Amino acid sequence: MITERLSNRLKAVASFVEEGAVVADIGSDHAYLPCYLLKTGKIKQAIAGEVAKGPYDSAMKNVLKEGLADSITVRLADGLFAVEVNDLVDTITIAGMGGTLITTILENGKSQLESIKRIIVQPNIQSSVIRKWAVFNGWKIVSEQILKEDDKIYEILNMEKGSSSYDETEILLGPFLCLEKSVVFREKWEREIVEWHRVLLSIEDAEETDDIRKKKNQLKSQIDLVREVLAI
Ligand code: SAM
């Protein structure tokens, strides 16, 4: 049963979905998230969108196996083009991809977002790109979560329509996450600092071109910014 083996990461994404929402899960390899939402009774209708044939077939297989074919429509489509007007979708979930790909999907499918009330995203990396996109496209972050599973750390952003403005720290670290400063948050950014130092060391002796100088300055200022927030 999908309800029993769903990852904590996807359960956390599911927790942001409102009761009775109509959800389109984009990049719905296996359709685990929509199946879980239906099986737990949180929602009654969903779309599972997939751009690749293999994951689309897996999604279709699971939906049929779980007996949910009347409630979940599986579509082979690029990004938000899996959503049709008659679906009455009000919530988009996009999980398990990089922040840049998620932003591209949102940007390319802007016209599909008019009737959408909530976007829940779980980027594996580069959440900052999505926060910037939100500011420039009339979305605000209403809550965030950070969690660790199998030694990987994940962030979840829950967004609603509305104007927003975030400073550099909030864009990088998350406006709610950087106030909360949880144990997992600290671990994530301590890991990042170690990684940024490793990159700095690897380019230390490189020829000082404009790009290298820019990269060094960017890394140093990110390290300073994060250290200040973590007070280390
Ligand atoms: N959402 C699931 C999760 O979090 O476990 C699956 C994540 S999987 C790593 C990413 C999925 O997104 C892949 O199945 C991939 O084919 C799909 N994908 C990537 N770009 C897409 C796009 N533009 N439109 C729809 N699906 C896409």
py3Dmol code that shows the C-alpha trace and the ligand (Angstrom):
import py3Dmol

protein = """\
ATOM      1  CA  MET A   1       0.000   0.000   0.000  1.00  0.00           C
ATOM      2  CA  ILE A   2       1.338   3.409  -1.049  1.00  0.00           C
ATOM      3  CA  THR A   3       0.070   4.997   2.188  1.00  0.00           C
ATOM      4  CA  GLU A   4       2.423   2.782   4.204  1.00  0.00           C
ATOM      5  CA  ARG A   5       5.608   3.225   2.212  1.00  0.00           C
ATOM      6  CA  LEU A   6       5.480   6.903   1.314  1.00  0.00           C
ATOM      7  CA  SER A   7       8.697   8.762   2.217  1.00  0.00           C
ATOM      8  CA  ASN A   8       8.637  11.300   5.060  1.00  0.00           C
ATOM      9  CA  ARG A   9       9.657  13.857   2.424  1.00  0.00           C
ATOM     10  CA  LEU A  10       6.475  13.325   0.374  1.00  0.00           C
ATOM     11  CA  LYS A  11       4.348  13.000   3.544  1.00  0.00           C
ATOM     12  CA  ALA A  12       5.616  16.456   4.507  1.00  0.00           C
ATOM     13  CA  VAL A  13       4.635  17.808   1.059  1.00  0.00           C
ATOM     14  CA  ALA A  14       1.193  16.197   1.516  1.00  0.00           C
ATOM     15  CA  SER A  15       0.768  17.906   4.900  1.00  0.00           C
ATOM     16  CA  PHE A  16       0.655  21.312   3.161  1.00  0.00           C
ATOM     17  CA  VAL A  17      -2.243  20.271   0.879  1.00  0.00           C
ATOM     18  CA  GLU A  18      -5.581  21.570   2.138  1.00  0.00           C
ATOM     19  CA  GLU A  19      -8.526  19.208   2.767  1.00  0.00           C
ATOM     20  CA  GLY A  20     -10.657  18.906  -0.369  1.00  0.00           C
ATOM     21  CA  ALA A  21      -8.085  20.509  -2.686  1.00  0.00           C
ATOM     22  CA  VAL A  22      -7.870  19.465  -6.332  1.00  0.00           C
ATOM     23  CA  VAL A  23      -4.182  18.732  -6.833  1.00  0.00           C
ATOM     24  CA  ALA A  24      -1.964  18.489  -9.898  1.00  0.00           C
ATOM     25  CA  ASP A  25       1.284  16.724  -9.008  1.00  0.00           C
ATOM     26  CA  ILE A  26       3.811  17.617 -11.687  1.00  0.00           C
ATOM     27  CA  GLY A  27       6.696  15.203 -12.241  1.00  0.00           C
ATOM     28  CA  SER A  28       4.613  12.471 -10.639  1.00  0.00           C
ATOM     29  CA  ASP A  29       6.902   9.485 -11.115  1.00  0.00           C
ATOM     30  CA  HIS A  30       4.941   6.502  -9.571  1.00  0.00           C
ATOM     31  CA  ALA A  31       2.046   8.879  -8.624  1.00  0.00           C
ATOM     32  CA  TYR A  32       2.860   8.152  -4.954  1.00  0.00           C
ATOM     33  CA  LEU A  33       1.839  11.603  -3.704  1.00  0.00           C
ATOM     34  CA  PRO A  34      -1.625  11.791  -5.362  1.00  0.00           C
ATOM     35  CA  CYS A  35      -2.340   8.142  -4.416  1.00  0.00           C
ATOM     36  CA  TYR A  36      -1.441   8.902  -0.778  1.00  0.00           C
ATOM     37  CA  LEU A  37      -3.625  12.038  -0.723  1.00  0.00           C
ATOM     38  CA  LEU A  38      -6.578  10.069  -2.116  1.00  0.00           C
ATOM     39  CA  LYS A  39      -6.064   7.008   0.094  1.00  0.00           C
ATOM     40  CA  THR A  40      -5.881   9.121   3.247  1.00  0.00           C
ATOM     41  CA  GLY A  41      -9.115  10.879   2.235  1.00  0.00           C
ATOM     42  CA  LYS A  42      -7.553  14.331   2.197  1.00  0.00           C
ATOM     43  CA  ILE A  43      -8.563  15.002  -1.405  1.00  0.00           C
ATOM     44  CA  LYS A  44     -11.025  13.532  -3.905  1.00  0.00           C
ATOM     45  CA  GLN A  45      -9.515  14.433  -7.296  1.00  0.00           C
ATOM     46  CA  ALA A  46      -5.979  14.761  -8.660  1.00  0.00           C
ATOM     47  CA  ILE A  47      -3.929  14.967 -11.829  1.00  0.00           C
ATOM     48  CA  ALA A  48      -0.581  13.175 -12.053  1.00  0.00           C
ATOM     49  CA  GLY A  49       1.519  14.860 -14.779  1.00  0.00           C
ATOM     50  CA  GLU A  50       4.661  13.277 -16.203  1.00  0.00           C
ATOM     51  CA  VAL A  51       6.828  14.262 -19.140  1.00  0.00           C
ATOM     52  CA  ALA A  52       8.691  10.941 -19.509  1.00  0.00           C
ATOM     53  CA  LYS A  53       7.058   7.741 -20.776  1.00  0.00           C
ATOM     54  CA  GLY A  54       8.670   5.343 -18.240  1.00  0.00           C
ATOM     55  CA  PRO A  55       7.604   7.281 -15.103  1.00  0.00           C
ATOM     56  CA  TYR A  56       4.203   7.961 -16.739  1.00  0.00           C
ATOM     57  CA  ASP A  57       3.709   4.192 -17.177  1.00  0.00           C
ATOM     58  CA  SER A  58       4.699   3.617 -13.508  1.00  0.00           C
ATOM     59  CA  ALA A  59       2.247   6.296 -12.393  1.00  0.00           C
ATOM     60  CA  MET A  60      -0.543   4.764 -14.474  1.00  0.00           C
ATOM     61  CA  LYS A  61       0.253   1.258 -13.149  1.00  0.00           C
ATOM     62  CA  ASN A  62       0.108   2.403  -9.500  1.00  0.00           C
ATOM     63  CA  VAL A  63      -3.113   4.365  -9.974  1.00  0.00           C
ATOM     64  CA  LEU A  64      -4.770   1.265 -11.485  1.00  0.00           C
ATOM     65  CA  LYS A  65      -3.288  -1.040  -8.798  1.00  0.00           C
ATOM     66  CA  GLU A  66      -4.626   1.201  -6.032  1.00  0.00           C
ATOM     67  CA  GLY A  67      -8.083   1.315  -7.686  1.00  0.00           C
ATOM     68  CA  LEU A  68      -7.927   5.095  -8.076  1.00  0.00           C
ATOM     69  CA  ALA A  69      -8.436   5.463 -11.846  1.00  0.00           C
ATOM     70  CA  ASP A  70     -11.750   7.324 -11.311  1.00  0.00           C
ATOM     71  CA  SER A  71     -10.099   9.920  -9.059  1.00  0.00           C
ATOM     72  CA  ILE A  72      -6.584  10.384 -10.501  1.00  0.00           C
ATOM     73  CA  THR A  73      -6.039  11.317 -14.149  1.00  0.00           C
ATOM     74  CA  VAL A  74      -2.523  10.491 -15.313  1.00  0.00           C
ATOM     75  CA  ARG A  75      -1.315  12.667 -18.210  1.00  0.00           C
ATOM     76  CA  LEU A  76       1.825  12.530 -20.320  1.00  0.00           C
ATOM     77  CA  ALA A  77       2.635  16.236 -20.613  1.00  0.00           C
ATOM     78  CA  ASP A  78       5.353  18.820 -20.109  1.00  0.00           C
ATOM     79  CA  GLY A  79       5.016  20.634 -16.781  1.00  0.00           C
ATOM     80  CA  LEU A  80       1.822  22.582 -16.115  1.00  0.00           C
ATOM     81  CA  PHE A  81       0.412  21.642 -19.534  1.00  0.00           C
ATOM     82  CA  ALA A  82      -0.861  18.509 -17.766  1.00  0.00           C
ATOM     83  CA  VAL A  83      -3.532  20.792 -16.246  1.00  0.00           C
ATOM     84  CA  GLU A  84      -6.745  21.447 -18.197  1.00  0.00           C
ATOM     85  CA  VAL A  85      -9.358  24.114 -17.332  1.00  0.00           C
ATOM     86  CA  ASN A  86     -12.113  21.538 -16.658  1.00  0.00           C
ATOM     87  CA  ASP A  87      -9.928  19.808 -14.035  1.00  0.00           C
ATOM     88  CA  LEU A  88     -10.627  22.709 -11.621  1.00  0.00           C
ATOM     89  CA  VAL A  89      -7.169  22.215 -10.123  1.00  0.00           C
ATOM     90  CA  ASP A  90      -6.420  24.687  -7.305  1.00  0.00           C
ATOM     91  CA  THR A  91      -3.137  23.273  -5.937  1.00  0.00           C
ATOM     92  CA  ILE A  92       0.123  22.430  -7.705  1.00  0.00           C
ATOM     93  CA  THR A  93       2.755  20.182  -6.130  1.00  0.00           C
ATOM     94  CA  ILE A  94       6.235  19.774  -7.642  1.00  0.00           C
ATOM     95  CA  ALA A  95       8.710  17.648  -5.684  1.00  0.00           C
ATOM     96  CA  GLY A  96      12.062  15.960  -6.031  1.00  0.00           C
ATOM     97  CA  MET A  97      13.663  18.182  -8.702  1.00  0.00           C
ATOM     98  CA  GLY A  98      16.177  21.011  -8.692  1.00  0.00           C
ATOM     99  CA  GLY A  99      14.984  24.548  -7.974  1.00  0.00           C
ATOM    100  CA  THR A 100      15.957  25.691 -11.467  1.00  0.00           C
ATOM    101  CA  LEU A 101      13.859  23.001 -13.179  1.00  0.00           C
ATOM    102  CA  ILE A 102      10.893  23.724 -10.882  1.00  0.00           C
ATOM    103  CA  THR A 103      11.187  27.438 -11.720  1.00  0.00           C
ATOM    104  CA  THR A 104      11.319  26.665 -15.459  1.00  0.00           C
ATOM    105  CA  ILE A 105       8.154  24.555 -15.134  1.00  0.00           C
ATOM    106  CA  LEU A 106       6.372  27.401 -13.282  1.00  0.00           C
ATOM    107  CA  GLU A 107       7.632  30.058 -15.710  1.00  0.00           C
ATOM    108  CA  ASN A 108       6.714  28.065 -18.856  1.00  0.00           C
ATOM    109  CA  GLY A 109       3.268  27.289 -17.466  1.00  0.00           C
ATOM    110  CA  LYS A 110       2.413  30.764 -16.135  1.00  0.00           C
ATOM    111  CA  SER A 111      -0.825  30.880 -18.131  1.00  0.00           C
ATOM    112  CA  GLN A 112      -2.007  27.728 -16.283  1.00  0.00           C
ATOM    113  CA  LEU A 113      -1.479  29.391 -12.892  1.00  0.00           C
ATOM    114  CA  GLU A 114      -4.355  31.903 -13.061  1.00  0.00           C
ATOM    115  CA  SER A 115      -6.852  29.689 -11.219  1.00  0.00           C
ATOM    116  CA  ILE A 116      -4.269  28.156  -8.874  1.00  0.00           C
ATOM    117  CA  LYS A 117      -4.467  29.116  -5.177  1.00  0.00           C
ATOM    118  CA  ARG A 118      -1.509  27.190  -3.783  1.00  0.00           C
ATOM    119  CA  ILE A 119       1.875  25.978  -5.038  1.00  0.00           C
ATOM    120  CA  ILE A 120       3.814  23.514  -2.881  1.00  0.00           C
ATOM    121  CA  VAL A 121       7.365  22.809  -4.004  1.00  0.00           C
ATOM    122  CA  GLN A 122      10.116  20.579  -2.662  1.00  0.00           C
ATOM    123  CA  PRO A 123      13.338  21.455  -4.453  1.00  0.00           C
ATOM    124  CA  ASN A 124      16.305  19.128  -3.864  1.00  0.00           C
ATOM    125  CA  ILE A 125      18.685  22.064  -4.378  1.00  0.00           C
ATOM    126  CA  GLN A 126      18.566  25.805  -5.159  1.00  0.00           C
ATOM    127  CA  SER A 127      15.360  26.810  -3.362  1.00  0.00           C
ATOM    128  CA  SER A 128      16.576  30.405  -3.643  1.00  0.00           C
ATOM    129  CA  VAL A 129      15.788  30.420  -7.384  1.00  0.00           C
ATOM    130  CA  ILE A 130      12.140  29.598  -6.607  1.00  0.00           C
ATOM    131  CA  ARG A 131      11.921  32.288  -3.891  1.00  0.00           C
ATOM    132  CA  LYS A 132      13.182  34.876  -6.407  1.00  0.00           C
ATOM    133  CA  TRP A 133      10.654  33.648  -8.977  1.00  0.00           C
ATOM    134  CA  ALA A 134       7.864  33.973  -6.367  1.00  0.00           C
ATOM    135  CA  VAL A 135       8.744  37.633  -5.672  1.00  0.00           C
ATOM    136  CA  PHE A 136       8.721  38.554  -9.368  1.00  0.00           C
ATOM    137  CA  ASN A 137       5.548  36.638 -10.199  1.00  0.00           C
ATOM    138  CA  GLY A 138       3.048  37.607  -7.497  1.00  0.00           C
ATOM    139  CA  TRP A 139       3.439  34.682  -5.094  1.00  0.00           C
ATOM    140  CA  LYS A 140       4.337  34.776  -1.408  1.00  0.00           C
ATOM    141  CA  ILE A 141       5.720  32.053   0.835  1.00  0.00           C
ATOM    142  CA  VAL A 142       3.229  31.347   3.647  1.00  0.00           C
ATOM    143  CA  SER A 143       5.122  28.537   5.355  1.00  0.00           C
ATOM    144  CA  GLU A 144       8.233  26.419   4.973  1.00  0.00           C
ATOM    145  CA  GLN A 145       9.582  23.162   6.351  1.00  0.00           C
ATOM    146  CA  ILE A 146      13.005  21.576   6.465  1.00  0.00           C
ATOM    147  CA  LEU A 147      13.530  17.886   7.153  1.00  0.00           C
ATOM    148  CA  LYS A 148      16.197  15.203   7.011  1.00  0.00           C
ATOM    149  CA  GLU A 149      15.641  11.730   5.591  1.00  0.00           C
ATOM    150  CA  ASP A 150      18.314   9.137   4.737  1.00  0.00           C
ATOM    151  CA  ASP A 151      20.954  11.760   5.490  1.00  0.00           C
ATOM    152  CA  LYS A 152      19.556  14.129   2.829  1.00  0.00           C
ATOM    153  CA  ILE A 153      18.078  17.470   3.826  1.00  0.00           C
ATOM    154  CA  TYR A 154      14.976  18.788   2.054  1.00  0.00           C
ATOM    155  CA  GLU A 155      13.148  22.117   2.079  1.00  0.00           C
ATOM    156  CA  ILE A 156       9.449  22.554   1.303  1.00  0.00           C
ATOM    157  CA  LEU A 157       7.949  25.910   0.278  1.00  0.00           C
ATOM    158  CA  ASN A 158       4.208  26.515   0.557  1.00  0.00           C
ATOM    159  CA  MET A 159       3.124  29.496  -1.585  1.00  0.00           C
ATOM    160  CA  GLU A 160      -0.083  31.463  -2.074  1.00  0.00           C
ATOM    161  CA  LYS A 161      -0.879  34.384  -4.389  1.00  0.00           C
ATOM    162  CA  GLY A 162       0.226  37.756  -3.051  1.00  0.00           C
ATOM    163  CA  SER A 163       3.025  40.271  -3.159  1.00  0.00           C
ATOM    164  CA  SER A 164       6.238  39.526  -1.309  1.00  0.00           C
ATOM    165  CA  SER A 165       9.698  40.958  -0.853  1.00  0.00           C
ATOM    166  CA  TYR A 166      12.605  39.151   0.752  1.00  0.00           C
ATOM    167  CA  ASP A 167      16.121  40.291   1.540  1.00  0.00           C
ATOM    168  CA  GLU A 168      19.236  38.383   0.452  1.00  0.00           C
ATOM    169  CA  THR A 169      19.251  36.249   3.621  1.00  0.00           C
ATOM    170  CA  GLU A 170      15.581  35.292   3.280  1.00  0.00           C
ATOM    171  CA  ILE A 171      16.013  34.412  -0.399  1.00  0.00           C
ATOM    172  CA  LEU A 172      18.957  32.108   0.329  1.00  0.00           C
ATOM    173  CA  LEU A 173      17.846  30.567   3.628  1.00  0.00           C
ATOM    174  CA  GLY A 174      14.068  30.940   3.554  1.00  0.00           C
ATOM    175  CA  PRO A 175      12.070  33.659   5.369  1.00  0.00           C
ATOM    176  CA  PHE A 176      10.525  31.215   7.888  1.00  0.00           C
ATOM    177  CA  LEU A 177      13.380  28.711   8.088  1.00  0.00           C
ATOM    178  CA  CYS A 178      15.934  31.398   8.959  1.00  0.00           C
ATOM    179  CA  LEU A 179      13.780  32.612  11.854  1.00  0.00           C
ATOM    180  CA  GLU A 180      13.145  29.114  13.170  1.00  0.00           C
ATOM    181  CA  LYS A 181      16.818  27.997  12.879  1.00  0.00           C
ATOM    182  CA  SER A 182      16.024  24.355  13.563  1.00  0.00           C
ATOM    183  CA  VAL A 183      18.694  21.710  14.196  1.00  0.00           C
ATOM    184  CA  VAL A 184      18.282  20.392  10.631  1.00  0.00           C
ATOM    185  CA  PHE A 185      18.523  23.940   9.229  1.00  0.00           C
ATOM    186  CA  ARG A 186      21.810  24.457  11.087  1.00  0.00           C
ATOM    187  CA  GLU A 187      23.128  21.151   9.809  1.00  0.00           C
ATOM    188  CA  LYS A 188      22.190  22.008   6.210  1.00  0.00           C
ATOM    189  CA  TRP A 189      23.988  25.326   6.250  1.00  0.00           C
ATOM    190  CA  GLU A 190      27.006  24.039   8.167  1.00  0.00           C
ATOM    191  CA  ARG A 191      27.340  21.397   5.419  1.00  0.00           C
ATOM    192  CA  GLU A 192      27.041  24.145   2.762  1.00  0.00           C
ATOM    193  CA  ILE A 193      29.771  26.205   4.426  1.00  0.00           C
ATOM    194  CA  VAL A 194      32.104  23.176   4.363  1.00  0.00           C
ATOM    195  CA  GLU A 195      31.307  22.661   0.665  1.00  0.00           C
ATOM    196  CA  TRP A 196      31.829  26.359  -0.191  1.00  0.00           C
ATOM    197  CA  HIS A 197      35.217  26.285   1.591  1.00  0.00           C
ATOM    198  CA  ARG A 198      36.137  23.194  -0.432  1.00  0.00           C
ATOM    199  CA  VAL A 199      35.281  25.017  -3.685  1.00  0.00           C
ATOM    200  CA  LEU A 200      37.180  28.122  -2.557  1.00  0.00           C
ATOM    201  CA  LEU A 201      40.238  25.998  -1.830  1.00  0.00           C
ATOM    202  CA  SER A 202      39.986  24.262  -5.211  1.00  0.00           C
ATOM    203  CA  ILE A 203      40.072  27.603  -7.078  1.00  0.00           C
ATOM    204  CA  GLU A 204      42.536  29.328  -4.749  1.00  0.00           C
ATOM    205  CA  ASP A 205      45.481  28.929  -7.136  1.00  0.00           C
ATOM    206  CA  ALA A 206      43.469  29.304 -10.352  1.00  0.00           C
ATOM    207  CA  GLU A 207      44.302  32.206 -12.672  1.00  0.00           C
ATOM    208  CA  GLU A 208      42.390  35.286 -11.376  1.00  0.00           C
ATOM    209  CA  THR A 209      39.975  35.838 -14.289  1.00  0.00           C
ATOM    210  CA  ASP A 210      36.815  37.966 -13.836  1.00  0.00           C
ATOM    211  CA  ASP A 211      34.722  34.811 -13.471  1.00  0.00           C
ATOM    212  CA  ILE A 212      37.017  33.318 -10.820  1.00  0.00           C
ATOM    213  CA  ARG A 213      37.107  36.613  -8.893  1.00  0.00           C
ATOM    214  CA  LYS A 214      33.323  36.846  -9.042  1.00  0.00           C
ATOM    215  CA  LYS A 215      32.922  33.241  -7.878  1.00  0.00           C
ATOM    216  CA  LYS A 216      35.340  33.749  -4.956  1.00  0.00           C
ATOM    217  CA  ASN A 217      33.555  36.926  -3.834  1.00  0.00           C
ATOM    218  CA  GLN A 218      30.149  35.265  -4.118  1.00  0.00           C
ATOM    219  CA  LEU A 219      31.260  32.273  -2.040  1.00  0.00           C
ATOM    220  CA  LYS A 220      32.916  34.465   0.605  1.00  0.00           C
ATOM    221  CA  SER A 221      29.880  36.696   0.980  1.00  0.00           C
ATOM    222  CA  GLN A 222      27.554  33.652   1.207  1.00  0.00           C
ATOM    223  CA  ILE A 223      29.785  32.160   3.924  1.00  0.00           C
ATOM    224  CA  ASP A 224      29.719  35.461   5.866  1.00  0.00           C
ATOM    225  CA  LEU A 225      25.946  35.767   5.501  1.00  0.00           C
ATOM    226  CA  VAL A 226      25.243  32.218   6.689  1.00  0.00           C
ATOM    227  CA  ARG A 227      27.762  32.484   9.545  1.00  0.00           C
ATOM    228  CA  GLU A 228      26.038  35.619  10.734  1.00  0.00           C
ATOM    229  CA  VAL A 229      22.624  33.917  10.771  1.00  0.00           C
ATOM    230  CA  LEU A 230      24.007  30.826  12.528  1.00  0.00           C
ATOM    231  CA  ALA A 231      26.110  33.051  14.803  1.00  0.00           C
ATOM    232  CA  ILE A 232      29.218  30.927  14.308  1.00  0.00           C
TER     233      ILE A 232
END
"""
ligand_1 = """\
27
SAM
N 7.797 13.934 -7.639
C 8.386 12.631 -7.385
C 9.093 12.624 -6.059
O 9.282 13.701 -5.487
O 9.485 11.546 -5.602
C 9.331 12.230 -8.521
C 10.618 12.966 -8.577
S 11.580 12.457 -9.953
C 13.174 12.652 -9.390
C 11.337 13.810 -11.070
C 10.277 13.471 -12.102
O 9.928 14.681 -12.756
C 10.771 12.512 -13.155
O 9.897 11.434 -13.255
C 10.783 13.359 -14.434
O 10.457 12.627 -15.588
C 9.728 14.410 -14.119
N 9.856 15.671 -14.864
C 10.975 16.386 -15.115
N 10.693 17.481 -15.838
C 9.343 17.471 -16.021
C 8.440 18.323 -16.702
N 8.858 19.419 -17.355
N 7.123 18.009 -16.690
C 6.670 16.912 -16.053
N 7.493 16.045 -15.407
C 8.806 16.321 -15.388
"""
view = py3Dmol.view(width=600, height=400)
view.addModel(protein, "pdb")
view.setStyle({"model": 0}, {"cartoon": {"style": "trace"}})
view.addModel(ligand_1, "xyz")
view.setStyle({"model": 1}, {"stick": {}})
view.zoomTo()
view.show()
